[in-house]
Amino acid sequence: MKIGLLGLPNSGKTTIFNALTRSEAEVAAYANNKAEPNIAVVEVGDERVTRLSQFYTPKKTTYATIEIVDFPGFSEGSAREGGFSSAQMNLVRNMDAVALVARNFTDDLMGDPAPFSDINTVDTEFILSDMILVENRLERIEWSSRRGKKTNTMEMEEKILTKIQEELNSGRHIRNLVLNHNEEKLISGFQFITQKPFFVILNSGEENFCQNDDLLIQLEEKYKVIEFAGNFEMELAAFSDVEEANMFMEDMGIAESARDRMSRFAYEMLGHISFITVGSDEVRAWTVHNGDTAVVAAGTIHSDLFRGFIRAECFSFDDLMDCGSEKGVRDNGRFRLEGRDYKVKDGDILNIRFNV
């Protein structure tokens, strides 16, 4: 899973990035025209994987991961004036989800916060960028049509792109359009930004964190939102003393680290779940979409398991904890053999039987 952090300059994106990834990226780098995004891969904290590792004592333990990409700050008009390069925009299009960091703290340079205005500014850039992509493609289809080279696929593409153009011209997002499977397939290669899962990170100051109920209610009418105290949580992430860090978290009313809260939030928003494989060699968490079948889960592990899938041996993490051992799971009738169409559940422990 790749999540791109975007926002206006001085919104605190890199501060949030450091808090989530425990990195030490220079928070003023983008103000100095730094071109390259900051990238880090973080483990998804999962107590189930930790406990299973203690249970099986494997040679290796592998948690699910999220890649966090901190992009340079958007500038107004960038989509048409080149303030955000095409290479950077292509990187954004390769993200699985986009997180917009909205400033909710007073800044000496920028003044009082205006999160709604900031969100609208960047949101407009996303819409403009997608509009340009649609317009360019429609022009090419028209060019082919005038030369008698328009195919049936182009005709279908033109219809869905025209529908998308109307949506964008009205200031709405592609993700709100109801598209059938064929339409989704036709436009998948465009990687439209306004079609991607999108959420807002409200970056509050230490003095107003957890005091923004009215603001959050207003934001949540339109967006998925999570709140962080960026500067505080960046400093917290650097603590080596766990007890001291927990003490400061308690004072701020923070129950979990920024990384753990973000991971859970992103999984819920994107509809992701984890299944687990276990053994003496490795205990590992794997990420699939909620509703994916056993054969899809098998393919996540390896393409050979997908092609040669026979069935999945299955029990849940809770079954194992309740019964105390795999033998106990079998003795209590909780061990199951599932077919290729079984819908995997969060916390399932799977062993794939296959033959290639």
N, C-alpha and C positions, 0 to 999 in steps of 0.2 A: 504494500500500500504506500503510495506516494502522496504527501500532502504539501501543497505549496502555500507559503505564507506571503501574502501581498498586503499592500496598504500605502498610504501616503507617506512622504518623508516625515521623520520624527514621530511616527505612530508607535514606535517601540517594537517593530517586528524582530529585530535582531536580539533585543532584550528577551522577548518571548522565546525566540529560537534557543538562546543560551539556557533559559529556564527549563525548556523541554528536553534539551539534549545534553545538558551539563558541559556545553562547549564554552570556549572563551573567545568567540568571534568579536572583532572590534565593533562596538555599537555605533561608532561614528564613521565607519568605513564608507558607507554609501553616500554620506554627505561629501566625501572626498572623491566622488565619481568612481568608486570601485565598481567594476563591470560584472564580475563573476558572482553568482549566488553562493551562499553558504549552504553546505549539504552535510547532513549527519544521519546516521541510522541508529535508532534507539530500540531497545528491547521493550516488548509489551509485558509489563509486570503481570504475572499470572500465578497466584498462590497454588493453583492446582498443579502446575508444572513443577513448582518448587517441591511440593509434597510428594509428587510422583517420583521425582529425582531422589528424594530421601528414601522412598519405598523400594526402588529398583536398583539404586546405586550404580547408574550406568557410567560408561566411560565418557560420555558426552551428554550435556543437557542444552537444548536449543529452544529458546523462546521465539515466539512470533516477533516480527520487527515492523517498524514503520519508518519510512524515509521522510525526513523533514527537509524542505528546501526553502531557504530564506532569500527571496528575490529583492532586487533594488526597489526603492520606493517609486511608485507610479507618480508621474506628473501629469497635470490636466492637459488633455489634447494629445497625449502621447501616441494614441492609436493611429492618428493621421499625420503627426508631425515627426515621428521617429524618436520620441523621447524614450520609448521602450523598444529596444531593437527587435527585429524579426526573429533572431536567434533566441532571445530571451522569451519572446512570446511563444515560440515553438516549444520551449521547455515547459512553460505554463500549460500548454495544451497536452503535454504528456503526463500531467499530474492526474491522479485518481480523484482528487478532491481539492478544492480551493478554500483556504481560510483567509478571511479579510480581517486584519488587525485594525481596530478602530480605537483611536486615542480617547481615553476618558480620564485624563489628568491634565492639570495646568502646566503649560510649558513656557519658559521665559521667552522663547523665540516665537512660538505659534499662538500663545495666549490661552484662553479658556477652551475646553474641549467642545467639539461639535460633532459627535459621532454620527448622527444622521446625515449631516452634510458630507462628511468624509466617505461614508458608505455609498451615498448617491454618486459622488464624484467618481469613485473607482468602478462602481456598477455601470455607469455610463460608458466608461472606457471599455469594459467587457463587451457591452452591447455593440459599440462602434466597431470593435475589432471583429466580432462575428459578422456584422453587417458588411464590412469590407470583403470578408471571405466569401460570403454569399453573392455579393454583387460581382465579384471577379469571376466566380464559377458560372453564374448566369450569363455573363457576357461571353464566356468561352463557348457555352452551349449555343447561344444565339449565333455566334460566328460559325460554328459547325453546321447549324441549321441553314444558314444562308448559302452554304456551299454543298448542301445536299448530303451532309455526312452525319446527320442527327440519328442516333440509334434509339431503339425502344427504351433501353436503360437510361439514356440521356433524357428522354421524354418524361419518364417516371421521376428522375432526379429533379428535373425542372419543376414539376408539380410540388414536390415536397419542399424544395428550396424557396419557391414562391410563397408557400404557406409560412415557412420560417421567416422570410423577409417581412411579411405582414406583421408577424408577432414582434420582431425586433423593432420595426418602425413604430410600433405602438408602445415601445419602452418595456416590453415584457421579455421574459426569459424562455429559451427553448425548452428548458427542463419542465416547464408548465404545459407544454404541448402533449397531447395524447397521440402517440405514434404507434403504428402496428409493427410487427416484427420486420417486415420487408422494408418499411421506411427507416427503421432504426439501422438496419444493415446498410442501406444506401448511403446514409450520412455518417456512418461510424468513422470513416477515414478523415473527416474534417476536424474531429476532436474539438467541437465548439466549446468555448469556455462557459457560456451561459447554459450549457446542457449538463455540465458537471455538478456533482454534489457540492453545495456551497454552505459555509457557515461563517459566523462572525465571532471573533475573539475580542471581547470587550476588555481592553487593557487599562485597568483602573490604577489609581495611585494608592499608596499604602493608607492614606488618610480617608479615602472614600470607598475602599474595597468592602463588598458585602453590604453596601448602603445604597444600592441602585435598583431597588425593587421596581419602582415605577418605570424607570428607563428600560429595564430588562423586559417588563411586560409589553411595552410598546415595540421593542425590537422583535420580540418573539411572535408578534402578530404577522411578521413577514419572513423572519429568518430563524434558523437554528442558532443559538447563542450559548457561549460559555465564557465565564468571566475569570480573568487572572489579575493578580497584582504583580505586573511584570518585573519591575525593579526588585521588589521584595523577594519574589520567587527565584529570580536569577541569583541573588545573593544566597538564598536558602539552598539552591542546588549545589553551591560550591562548598557547603559545610561538610567536613569529614566526620564530625562528631554527630552520630545519629540522634543521641539523646538530646543534645543541644538544639538540633534542627527541629525535633519533635516539639520541644518546649516553645520555640518561636512560632511553629505552625499552630499550636494550640492557642497561643495568644491572639493570632489572626483569625481563628476560626476555620483553619484549613485542615481537613481530615486526611488528605492524601497529597502526594507530590504532584506537581504540575504534569509530569510525564504520565502518571497513572490516570489522572483525571482526563487528560487529553486522549489517551489511548482508549479508555472506555467510551468516552463521548464519540470519538471517530468511529469506533466499531458499531455503536448503536445507530449513528447517523447513516453510515454506509450499508447497514444491514449485514455486517460481517459477524461470523462466529468462529470459534476454534474447536477443532477436534485434535486428538492427541494420539501419537504412536509411542509405544513403550517397549522396553527390552533392556538387556544387559549392555548393549552397545550404545543406545541412545534413547533418551526421552525427548520428544519433540512436539511442539505445537504447530499446527498447520491452519492457515486461514482460508475459509470458503465463505460464500454468500449464504445467508440464511435461506433454506429451501433447496440448496444444492443436494444432489443425490450421492449415494455411496460411490457410484462409478466416477462421478466428477471429482469427489474427494480422492479417489484412487489416482486419477490423473494428475492431481495436485502434487502427489508424492513422486510419481514417475509415469511417463507415457506408456511404458510397458504394462503397468498395472491397469491402466485404462483399457488398453487393447485386449489384454488377456483376462479381464475381470471375471471371476467365477462367483464369489460372494465375499461378504465382509463379516468377520467375527467381531462382535460388538458388545460392549457393556459400558456403563457410564462411570465417570469419576466418583459420583456419589455412591454407586453400587459397590465399588471397590472399597471406599472408606467405610461403608456400613458393614460389609462382609469380612473385611480384614485381609483378604487374599483372593487371588484368582480362583483358587479351589473353592473358597467360600462363595464366590459369585456363582460358580457352576452348581454347587450344592443347594443354593437357595433359588435356583431357577431363573437367575437374572442374566445368564449368558445367552446371547442371541446370535443366530445366523441370519443375516439380512441380504436381500438381493440388490441388484443394480439400481432399482428405483426407490430404495429406502431413502428418506430425507434425513440427512445427518443433523443431529442436535448438538447444541453447544455443550462441550464437556464429554462428548462421546470418545471412548477409547476404541480405536479400530485396528484390526489386523486384516490386511487384504489378502485373500487367496486368489491366485491368478495362474494362468498357463499361457505362455507365448510360444 
